[in-house]
Amino acid sequence: SLYAVFRGTLHGEADEASIAAMRTMRSTTHASGAIGFLIGLIGALTPLEGGQSLSAGGGDALLAPLYALVIAELLIAPLLHRRVAQMATRVE
């Protein structure tokens, strides 16, 4: 469970499974930021056919990767590194 990940009470295969899950969450978050960028870019460039300026989709295109980066690197990565360090100290 997520509570066990925070407390560091998992052992063995559960440790490895939690690390794999966090790595997957981190990668998926980066990918969702890229997809959000593409969707926002399409939304921003669609009105350009009539000579209009960029719409609010430009902001969405820039915010999606920013949010993904913050979530992946400031929330998930520290948990992942903490879990790997806990596992390494238990092995030694």
N, C-alpha and C positions, 0 to 999 in steps of 0.2 A: 504494500500500500504506500501511498505518498507520504503518510506520516512516518512509516518505517524508514523511508529514504532520508527524510529530514533528521530523524533521530540517530540514524546509523546503526540500526538493529538488524539489518539483513545479513545473511551469511551464505557463502557458497554460490550455488546457481542463481539464487535470488539476487545476489550482488551483480552478477554478470548480466542478468536480465534487466535490472534497473539501469545499468550503464548503457546497455544497448537501446533501451527505450528512450533514455535522455538524448543519446546521439541521434536517434531517429527524429525526436521532437525538434532538435536543433536544426537538422537538415531540412525538415519539412517547413519550419518557420522561415528559413531563408528562401525556400522555393515559393512559399505563399507570398512573400514580399515581391519576388520577381513577377509572379502572375498578377499581383495587384498593380504593379508598375505598368505592365502591358495593357491591362484593362483600362487604367486611368489614361494612358497615352492614347489609346483608341478613342476614348471618350473626349479627350482634349482636341484631337486632330479632326474628328468628324465634322464639327461646324466650320472648318476652314474652307470647305468647298464654296461657300457663298461669300468669301472675302471677310469673314468675321474674325475676331481675335480668339485667342485660346480661351477655352471655358474653364470651369472649376475642375474639370478632369485633370488639368495640369497639376493642381495641388494634390489631388488623389494619387496621381502617378508618383509624386515625390514623397508623400507621407507613408505610403504602403511599405516601401523598403526601409524607411526610417523606423517605423514601428516594428517591423520584422527584426531589424538589427538590434534594437533595444531589448526586445523579448528574448532573442536567441543568445545575445552576448552578455546582457546584464542580469538576466534571470536564470536561464537554463545552463549556460556555460559554468558559472560558479558552482552550481549544484553538481554538475557533472565532474568538475575537477575535485570537488570535496569528496565525492563518492570514490573516485579513483584513488585519491590520497588515503582515504580510510582503508580501502582494500589493500593498498600497498603496505601500510603499517601493520595490518593484521597478518600479512604473509611473512613479514620479516621476523 
